[in-house]
Amino acid sequence: MTDFITKDITFIITTFKSESIIDNCLKALPEDSQKIIVENSSNHNFKTEIEKKYKNLSCYVMDTNLGYGKANNFGIKKSNTPYIFILNPDAQLFSNTIDDMINYLDKIKFAIAAPYSINDFDENFFNGKSIVNQESVKGFAMLLNKKEMNNVGYFDENFFIYLEEIDLCKRAIQNKKNIFLVKAAIDHKSNFSHGNRADVEMEKSRNWHWMWSKFYFNKKHYGYLNAFLKTFPNLISSIIKFIIYSIFKNDKKKTIYLMRFKGLLNSILLLKSDYRPYK
């Protein structure tokens, strides 16, 4: 049974250079819900300004960039409500999103539930239902039931970014927990949550960590050999494309495939996901 209200939810938002988009996200949240921001770009002025501007909000400034999963785990530990709502700063709730989720999940046993992005689905997907069982949901907006997640745990902190929510969902399913997509809409401005898409340093980080996480995820769940076989084509492709773009002097593309190669190689060599943007 759920039987919860907005006061039972703490929203956790991990930020990294998210100052230009965070207001749209925060304005849409229920005033009586707690909000915890974990600020990964060490911006102390951001903390001062945002805590003055919004009620029931605490901002914790990290000395170093913890990554998405570890920062969310930090926020979860700081929370004291039975439900946690993991939310990206580039995701915006509509006025009825939370009310719809609470209404549709009433008396339903769930570990993870997520609203649907209007950019990914429409209401026809639900075929007249209010909730649909899923193997996994995307990590930009996830409602977690702490009681149900007790023996599952939260995010694997070995992931810096990418696939940490898929890993979490997979572990929940393995523990026979329910995951639902809910007919409650959200607007997600994909790829704008942590830095501008045109930012070269962020693009380098995204490509490095995507390949690192892809190998690590497959190794964790299916074994080293399976992970190697699955990602070997990516390794060869990144080498070939790096050479091609070097010949044609396309520095941006050359850098992207170099970062993909380095991220994947580090993961294959069982090294940590230690690449950080702006370092």
C-alpha positions in Angstrom: 0.0 0.0 0.0 1.2 3.5 -0.7 -1.2 5.9 1.0 1.3 8.8 0.9 1.1 12.6 0.4 3.6 15.2 -0.9 5.1 15.7 2.5 6.2 12.1 2.4 8.5 12.8 -0.6 12.0 14.3 -0.7 13.1 15.5 -4.1 16.8 14.9 -4.7 18.4 16.8 -7.6 22.1 16.5 -8.5 23.4 19.6 -10.2 26.6 20.4 -12.2 26.7 23.8 -13.8 22.9 23.7 -13.9 22.2 27.3 -12.8 20.5 28.2 -16.0 17.9 25.5 -15.9 17.3 24.7 -12.2 14.6 27.3 -11.6 12.1 25.7 -14.1 12.6 22.4 -12.3 12.2 23.8 -8.7 9.2 26.0 -9.4 7.1 23.0 -10.4 7.8 21.0 -7.1 5.3 20.9 -4.2 6.1 23.6 -1.6 5.5 21.2 1.3 7.9 18.6 -0.1 11.6 18.6 1.1 14.1 19.3 -1.6 17.8 18.3 -1.4 20.2 19.6 -4.0 23.6 18.0 -4.3 25.8 20.5 -6.0 28.7 18.8 -7.9 30.4 21.8 -9.4 31.4 23.3 -6.0 29.4 26.5 -6.5 28.9 28.0 -3.1 27.2 31.1 -4.4 24.6 28.8 -6.0 23.9 27.3 -2.5 23.4 30.7 -1.0 21.0 31.9 -3.7 19.0 28.8 -4.1 18.3 28.3 -0.4 17.1 31.9 -0.1 14.8 31.5 -3.0 12.9 28.2 -2.2 11.2 26.8 0.9 12.1 23.4 2.4 15.3 23.3 0.3 18.8 22.3 1.5 21.8 22.5 -0.9 25.0 20.5 -0.2 28.1 21.6 -2.0 30.5 18.9 -2.8 34.3 19.5 -2.8 34.7 17.2 -5.8 32.4 16.0 -8.5 30.9 12.8 -7.1 29.1 11.7 -10.2 25.4 11.1 -10.5 24.9 7.9 -8.5 27.1 8.8 -5.6 25.6 12.3 -5.3 22.1 10.8 -5.3 23.1 8.3 -2.6 24.5 11.2 -0.5 21.1 13.0 -0.9 19.2 9.8 0.0 21.2 9.5 3.3 20.3 13.1 4.2 16.6 12.5 3.6 14.1 11.5 6.3 11.0 10.8 4.3 9.6 7.3 3.3 9.8 8.2 -0.4 12.5 9.7 -2.6 12.0 11.3 -5.9 15.3 11.4 -8.0 15.0 14.3 -10.5 17.3 15.8 -13.1 17.5 19.6 -13.1 16.4 19.6 -16.8 13.2 17.8 -16.0 10.0 19.7 -15.3 6.9 18.4 -13.6 3.4 19.6 -14.7 0.9 20.9 -12.2 -0.8 17.5 -11.9 2.2 15.2 -12.2 2.7 14.4 -8.5 -1.1 14.2 -7.8 -1.5 11.8 -10.7 1.3 9.6 -9.4 0.0 9.5 -5.9 -3.5 8.8 -7.2 -2.5 6.0 -9.6 -0.1 4.4 -7.1 -2.6 4.4 -4.2 -2.7 1.0 -2.6 -0.1 -0.3 -5.1 3.1 -2.0 -3.9 6.0 -0.6 -5.7 9.8 -0.1 -5.3 10.3 2.2 -8.2 7.8 4.3 -10.2 8.4 6.9 -12.9 6.3 9.4 -14.8 6.5 9.3 -18.5 8.3 11.8 -20.6 6.1 13.5 -23.2 9.2 13.3 -25.5 9.3 9.5 -25.3 5.7 8.4 -25.0 2.1 9.5 -25.4 -1.0 8.3 -23.5 -1.7 5.7 -26.1 1.2 3.7 -24.7 -0.8 3.0 -21.6 -3.7 1.4 -23.5 -6.2 2.7 -21.0 -4.2 1.7 -18.0 -2.8 4.1 -15.4 0.3 2.2 -14.6 2.4 -0.3 -16.7 4.9 -2.8 -15.3 8.4 -2.2 -16.6 11.8 -3.9 -16.4 13.5 -0.5 -16.1 12.7 3.2 -16.2 14.9 6.1 -17.1 16.8 7.8 -14.3 15.9 11.5 -14.9 12.7 11.0 -12.8 12.3 8.1 -10.4 10.1 7.7 -7.3 11.7 5.3 -4.9 9.9 3.6 -2.0 12.6 3.3 0.8 10.9 0.4 2.5 10.8 -1.7 -0.7 14.4 -0.7 -1.6 15.9 -1.8 1.7 17.3 -5.1 0.4 18.0 -3.8 -3.0 20.2 -0.8 -2.1 20.6 2.3 -4.2 23.0 3.4 -6.8 26.3 1.5 -7.6 28.9 4.3 -7.0 31.3 2.7 -9.4 29.3 4.3 -12.2 30.1 8.0 -12.6 27.3 8.6 -15.1 25.3 6.4 -17.4 23.5 3.1 -16.8 23.4 3.4 -13.0 19.6 3.6 -13.1 19.4 0.5 -15.4 21.6 -1.3 -12.9 19.4 -0.2 -10.0 16.3 -1.4 -11.8 17.9 -4.7 -12.7 18.7 -5.4 -9.1 15.2 -4.4 -8.0 13.7 -6.9 -10.5 16.2 -9.6 -9.3 14.8 -9.0 -5.8 11.2 -9.4 -7.2 10.3 -5.8 -6.7 7.7 -3.9 -8.8 8.7 -1.2 -11.2 6.0 0.9 -12.9 5.7 3.6 -15.5 2.9 5.9 -14.5 0.5 7.8 -16.7 1.7 11.1 -15.2 3.5 13.4 -17.6 6.8 15.2 -17.3 8.8 17.4 -19.7 12.4 16.3 -19.9 14.9 18.5 -21.8 17.3 15.7 -22.5 21.0 16.3 -22.4 20.8 19.7 -20.7 21.0 18.6 -17.1 24.7 18.9 -16.5 26.4 21.4 -18.7 25.7 22.7 -22.2 25.7 20.2 -25.1 28.2 22.5 -26.9 30.7 22.3 -24.0 33.7 20.4 -25.2 34.7 19.3 -21.8 31.3 17.9 -21.1 31.2 16.1 -24.4 34.6 14.5 -23.7 33.3 13.3 -20.3 30.0 12.0 -21.7 31.8 9.9 -24.4 34.4 8.6 -22.0 31.9 7.5 -19.3 29.4 6.1 -21.7 31.9 3.5 -22.9 33.3 2.9 -19.4 29.8 2.3 -18.1 28.7 0.1 -21.0 31.6 -2.4 -20.3 31.2 -2.2 -16.5 27.5 -2.8 -16.6 27.8 -5.9 -18.9 30.8 -7.2 -16.9 28.8 -6.9 -13.6 25.7 -8.7 -14.8 27.0 -11.0 -17.5 30.7 -11.6 -16.9 34.0 -10.2 -18.3 34.1 -12.3 -21.5 30.5 -11.3 -22.5 31.3 -7.7 -21.8 34.4 -7.8 -23.9 32.7 -9.5 -26.8 29.8 -7.0 -26.7 32.0 -3.9 -26.6 34.9 -5.1 -28.8 33.2 -3.7 -32.0 33.0 -0.3 -30.2 36.7 -0.5 -29.5 37.6 -1.2 -33.1 35.2 1.4 -34.4 36.6 4.1 -32.1 40.1 3.4 -33.4 39.1 3.5 -37.0 37.0 6.6 -36.7 39.8 8.4 -34.7 42.2 7.7 -37.6 39.6 8.8 -40.2 38.8 12.1 -38.5 42.5 12.7 -37.8 43.2 12.4 -41.6 40.3 14.8 -42.4 41.3 17.2 -39.5 37.9 17.1 -37.8 39.2 17.8 -34.3 35.8 17.6 -32.6 35.0 14.1 -33.9 38.6 12.9 -33.5 38.4 13.9 -29.8 35.0 12.2 -29.3 36.3 8.8 -30.6 39.6 9.2 -28.7 37.6 9.6 -25.5 35.3 6.6 -26.3 38.4 4.5 -26.9 40.1 5.7 -23.6 36.9 5.1 -21.5 36.4 1.7 -22.9 40.0 0.7 -22.5 40.0 1.8 -18.9 37.0 -0.3 -18.2 38.4 -3.3 -20.0 41.6 -2.9 -17.8 39.4 -2.8 -14.7 40.4 0.7 -13.9 38.0 3.1 -12.1 35.8 5.6 -13.8 38.2 8.4 -12.8 37.9 10.8 -15.7 36.5 14.2 -14.7 35.6 17.2 -16.9 37.6 20.3 -16.4 40.5 18.4 -14.7 
